[in-house]
Amino acid sequence: MRKWKGRLIALGVTLAVLVPLAYLWATSLVPNDYSAMEMGYADYGGGPSAAGHQHHGGKSVADLTGPRTGKPDVAVTLTARKQKFTLASGEAFDGFTLNGTSPGPLIRAKQGDLVEVTLVNESVPEGATLHWHGIDVPNAEDGVAGVTQDAVPVGGKHVYRFKADVAGTYWYHSHQVSSEEVRGGLFGTIVIGGAEEEEDVIAAIHTYDGKRTINGRTGSSRMDVAPGKKIRVRVINTDNTIIRTGLIGAQYKVIAVDGRDLTGPTPVTAAFPLAAGARVDLEVVVPASGVLRLDAGTATLDLGAGDAPAAKLPDETVDLLTYGTPAPLGLDPAKADRRFEYRIGRRPGFLDGVPGLWWTINGKKFPDVPMYMVAEGDVVVMTISNSSGQAHPMHLHGHHAVVLSRNGVAASGTPWWIDTLEVGDKETYEIAFVADNPGVWMDHCHNLPHASEGLMTHLGYEGVSTPYRVGGEHGNEPE
């Protein structure tokens, strides 16, 4: 009798442990086929709420396109392949290419141009898309598999059309299995030129299999630039983590960030902390003698003739919270229609049945995360805080936001407009934007493995729905 009693107690203890674990495991499972609009719960930020969260009827993402007619000013076909290729500096790499190279071709347009890009998937087995990172395109052109389109299968193609409305430095990349395809080389750069002609240098930083490169070249490379010439150096961070970069050999000005000009830029020699996915434009005059060096850590780009500077980047960094001079924002955060919190954390548990330490948004694990809901024309203020133990480059599609404060300290310099913001551990940022681009927009960490581990949600407009589904027959996997 005593033996049976002991066994029953042991069984009870076992069940007391296993039953909750089984429940947590079962409730963590992500459906194999679901709509982004069915995820989590609607957060209306204190504004009026629509009936329900499904948003059937009204406008469809598929109808929120760029111009469907008219001859394009810039027409490009990009063919995506999975293949072994050689970097510009000669190293072999097994990954993904566009038109046989990685980075893919530089696309140049002028402000006001109609751009048409045809993506052809020749051999990327899991499908591909093109997301126009930092260009606030109409929603149907955003290139997010399962949200704004289906992934382009092998043998398929997809045409993107949009107006190049805002001059600046941008890039494009796949948003299908993006944590693998971008790292593997499926990306390129796009520059929209302004009214004034200017000489520029493109510097796309990317790490292939542990080897950091600038424009596909490891180590130190060189570009001839005439002494005394004023140039714009466009630096793009296509990696998953922040990079300290800057110019050595002359003072320079930080004149634009994320495709938006800064006001009152002043000469600096400090390093610039460039978030993953972000871009910075540096204006500099090439010294009459000697050479400038763009430093990106283990990769450098020398501009001009002569011996490269021996110096390293200083410990000091440019702080855009105080850099430059103030200017009107064009919105009034004090009269915000919606106020949201985006609290990034981390806790153990299951994600899609897999045990681990997972990212959370407002204490919730994916897919039970808040869906931020707005109406067109709303002024939105969002507070992003991070207590997760790691930094996160947060990227909102389809919009640019202005930084209002960091850790309670108000911005006092140039209006700091961003589409990708590095939020360090124990940091809190307050940002604001106008909801002026209807659609269903990803809002996620651009350390892409973090996004695939649950650090993503979306910004949805009331009355807008998407016909596309994540998973399903098309195998859509945006992260």
N, C-alpha and C positions, 0 to 999 in steps of 0.2 A: 504493500500500500504506500509506504514511504517513498519507494522507487518511482511509482507512478505519479505521486504528487510532485516529486522533483522534476520529472519529465514534463508535466503540465506547466510548471512554473517556467521551465526553460523555453517551452513552446510559446508561452504567453509573452515572454521577453523578446523572443525572436520576432513574433508577429508585431509586437509594439514597435520594433525597429523597422521591419521590412514593409509593413503596410503604409506608413507615411512616406517611405522612400519610393515605394511603387506609385503612390499617388503623385508625388513630386515629379517622378520620371514621366508618368503618363500625361500630366498637365503641361509638361515642357515641350511636348512634341509639336513640331511645326507642320501644318498640312502640306501634302505634296503638291497641292494646287490651291492657290488662294489669291485674293485681290488685296492690294495694298490698302484699299479702303475698308477692309474688314479687320485690319490689325488693331489691337489694343483698344483704347478708349479715346473719345473725342475730348479735347481740351479747348475751350472757347476763350480762354484768357480773360474772363470777365465780361466778354462781349455777348451779344445775343446769340442764342444757339438755334440752329435749324432743327427740324424734326428728324431724329434718327441720325445715324452715322453712315448709312450706306450710300447716300448721294446718288441714287438712281435717277435717271431723267436729267433735265437741264442740259448743260454743255458736256460734251465728251472730249477727253484729252485728244482723241484722234482728229477732232475738228479744229484744234487750236494750232494750226500750221502756220508756217511762213508763206510768203507769196507763192501761189501755185502756178501763176502764169508770168510771162515776161522773160526775155532773154537774159541769162545771168551775165554779170560783168566778170565773174571769176567762176570757172567751171573746172572741177578736178575729179578724177576717178582714182580711188585708193583701193588697191587689191590687197586683202589681208591673207597672210600665209603663216602656217606653222612650219618652221624650217630651221636648219642650221645656217648661220650666216657669219660674216666676218665684220667685226667692229671697224670703224674708220682707222683705228690705231693698229689693226691687224689680228686681234685676238678672236678666236672662234667661239661662238656662242650658239646654244640651241634654244630657240625661243620663238618669237613672233615678229613678223615684219609687215610693213606697208609699202607696196611697190618695191619690195626686195631689200629695204633698208630699215634700220632702227637707229636713231629716231626716224619716223616717217618724214615725208617731204614737208618742207616749210611752205605754208600757204600764206600768200600775201594778198591783202585786199586794201582798198581805200574806204574811208568813212563814207557811207551811203551806198556802197556797192551791194548788188544782189549776188550772194554766194550760193553756189550749187555744188555739193559734194556727193558723189556716188560711191558708196561702199560696196565692194564686191568681196564676198568671202570665198576664197579659192580653196582653203584647206585648214581653217581653224575649227577643230572638231566640235567644240562646245558652243560654237556660234560666236558672233561679235556684234558690237555696236560702235558708234562714235558719239561721245559726249563732248560738248564744246565748253570746256571748263573755264568759267568766268564770263562767257558771253551769255547775256540774258536773252536767249532765243525764245521764241514761242514754244509752249510746252511740248507739242508733238515733235519738235526738232531736237529735244534734249538728249535723246540717245540712251535712255535707261531701260534695260531689258525688263519686261514684266510690268512696267509702270507707264512708259510713254511709247513703247513699241515692243514687238517681239524680236528676240535675238535673230540676227541674219544667219541662216544655216549655211552649211557648205553648199556651194552652187547657187546661193541666193544673192540678192542685192537690195540696197535700200538707198533712197535719194533724200538728202537733207537740203532744205532751202531756207535761207534766212538773210535779212538785211544786216549789213555790218554797220550798226548804228553808232557804236562808241569806239573811238580810237583807243588802242592799247595793246598790251602783250598778253596773249592767251595760249592755251594749249588744248589738244584734243586727245582723247584716249577711250579705250573700250570701257563700257560699263556693263559688261557681261563677264561673270567670273573675274571681276576687275582685280581682285587681290592677286591673281595669277597672271592674267593677260597683260596688265600694265607693267608689273615687275618683269615680265618676259619680253617687253619691248614694243607692245602694241600701243604706240602713242606718237605724237608729233607736235609741232608748234604752229601757231597761227598768229600773224601780226596784222592789225588793222591800222593803217597809217592815217595820220591827220591831214589837215589842210596844207601844212608846211612840209616841204621835203627835208629830210634829215638823214644823215648817215648813221646807221645803227649796226650793232653787233649782237647776234643771237647766241645765248649761252644756256643750253638746256642741260641740266645736271641730272644724271641718272646712274644708278648702280646696277651693273649686270653681274650676277653671281659673285658678289662681294667686291667687284672692281668699280670704283667710282669713275665716272667719265664726264666730260663736257663735250657735247655734240658728238657723242660716240667715241671719244678719244680718251684713253687712260693717260695718266702721268701729266706731263707738261706739253702743251701744244702752242703754236704761235700763229698770229694773224697780222699781216702787214697793214699798218694804219699810218697815215702821213703825220709827221710831227706838227704840232700846233692845231690839229684838227679837233673840233668839238664833236663828240660822238655820244650816242645813247646806247648803253650796254643793257640789253634786255635779258635778265637772269630768270630762269624758270626752274623751280624745284619739283621734279617729277618723282622724287623718292617718297618714302613713307614717314620720314622724320625730319625735324628742323635741321637746317644747315647754316652755319655761320659763314657768310661770304662778304665780299667787298673788294675794293681796288687798292692796290699797294703801289706807291710811286708818285701819287698826286692826290690832292684833295678832290672830292667829287660831291655832287649833290644827289640826294634821293628825290627824284622828280615825279615818280608815279609808283603806286602799289596796286596790284590786282586790277590793272587796267584803268585806274582812276588817278588823275593828276593831283599832286599835292600843292598846297599854297605856301608861298614864302620859304622854299627850301634853302638851306644854308650849307656852305661847304663843310665837309666832315672827313675824317680819316678813320673813324670807328668802323667796326664790323657791323654788318646788317644781319639780324636773325630772320632767316627766310623759312617760313612754315612750309610743310609738305603741301604741295599743290599750289602754293602762292607764287607770285611773280613780283619782281622789283625792277624798276628802270633807273639806272645810274647815269648821270650826265657828267662828262669829264672832258677836259682838254688834254690831248696827248702831249707830254712834255717835249720841248724842242730837242732835247737829247735824252737818251735812255729809253726805257720801256715801261709800260704799265703792266701790272699782273692782276688778273681776276683770280682770287683765291677761293677755292671750294674744298679745302682740305687736301685730300690726296690727289686731287686733280686741279690743274691750274691752266689758265689761258693767258699768254703774253700778247700784248697789243703794242705794236711798234717794232723798232729795230734797236739792237744793242743788247747789253747784258740785262737779265731779269733782276729785279730788286731782291736783295738777300733778306729783307725784313719779313716779318710775319704779321698777320692781322693783330691789332691790339686787343687787349681784354675788354676795352670799352665797347659798348654796342649802341647803335642808334635806337632811341626810344620814341616811337611815333606818338606816344601820348603827349609829349611836349615839343616835338620837332615841328618847325615851321610856324606859320601864323594862322590864327582863326579866320573863318569865313562862314557865311550863312549856310545852314544845312539844307534848307528847303523843306523842312518838316519840323513839327513842334512835339518833341517827346513828352512834354508835360501834358499834352492833350491826346495821349495814346488811346486808341480804341480797344486795343488788346494788350495785355501784359502776361507774358509767359515765363515760366521757370524751366530751365533745361539743366537739371542737376545730374552730373556724371559721377557714378560710383562703381563699386565692384563688390561682388559677393559670391560665395560658393553656391553650387547648385547644379541643376541640369539645364542644358540648352539643346533642344531637339534630341533629348534622350542621352546626351553625352555629359558625364560629370566633369566639372572643372570650376575655374574661377572666372566668372563672366561679368562683362560690363553691364551696368544698369543705367536707366534714365528715370529720374524721379523715383528711385527705389525699385523699379520694375525691370525684369528681364525681357528681352525680345521673345515673342512678338507682342507681349502685353504692355506695350509702351504708349505714352501719350501721343495722340495725333493732333498736331497744332492746327486749329481751324480758324480761317480768316474770311473776311468778305472783301471784295475788290474795293480799293480805296482806303482801307484801314491803315492807320498809323500803328505800327507794332513795336513794342519794346520787349526785348527778351533778355533775361538774366541767365548767363551760362556760368555755372560753378562746377568745380572739379575737385573731388576728394578721393579719386580712384587710385592714387599712387603713381600715375604716369601722366605725361602731357598728351594732349589730343589736338590735332589740327582740325577744327570744325568747319565743315563746308556746307553752305546752303545753296542749292541750285536755284537758278532763275532770278536771283535778286542780289543786290549789293546792300550791305548794312553799314551803318556808321558806328564807330566805337564811341560810347558816351563816357564810360569810366572803367577803371581797373582797380579792383580791391577797394572800392569806395572813393578813389581819387578821380576827380573829373578830368576829362581830356581838355587840354589847354592850348594845344598847337593846331596844326592843320586838321581840317576834317579828315578823319582816317577811315576811308571807305574800304571795305573788304568783302571778298567772297569766301576767304579761307582764313580762319583766325586761330593762332596757336594759343591754347588755353592750358597753362602749366598746372601741375598739381598744386593744390591749395590756392588757386587763383579764381577770381570771380570777375567776369566782364559783363557790362551792360551795353547792349547794342540796340539800334533802332533801324527800321526800314519801312518803306511804304509798300503795301500789298498791291502792286500795280501790274502783275503778270499772272493772270489766272491759270490754274493748272493743279497738278499733283506733283510736288517737288520733293526730291530727296533732301534730307538734312542729316548729315552723317559725319563721322570721323574720317578724315582722308589719310590716316594711317590705315590703309585698306584692309589689312588683316584684322584690325580692331572692328571695322565695319562688318566684316564677315563673322565676327564673334559677337555680334549683337548691338554694336554702338551705331544704330541708325534708326531713323524714323522719317516722317515726312511732314511737309507743310501742305495742307489741303485748303482749297477754296470752296466755300459753300456753293452748292449747285453744280459742281464739276465732278464727273466720274470718269473712271478709266475702264475700257473694255479689256485691257490686258491683264494677264495673271502671272504671278510668279510660280515657277515650276511648270507643271502641266505638260501638254504635248510638245510645247516649244522649248522646254528645258530652260526657261528664263531664270537666271541667277544673277541679279544686278551686282552683288558684292562678291 
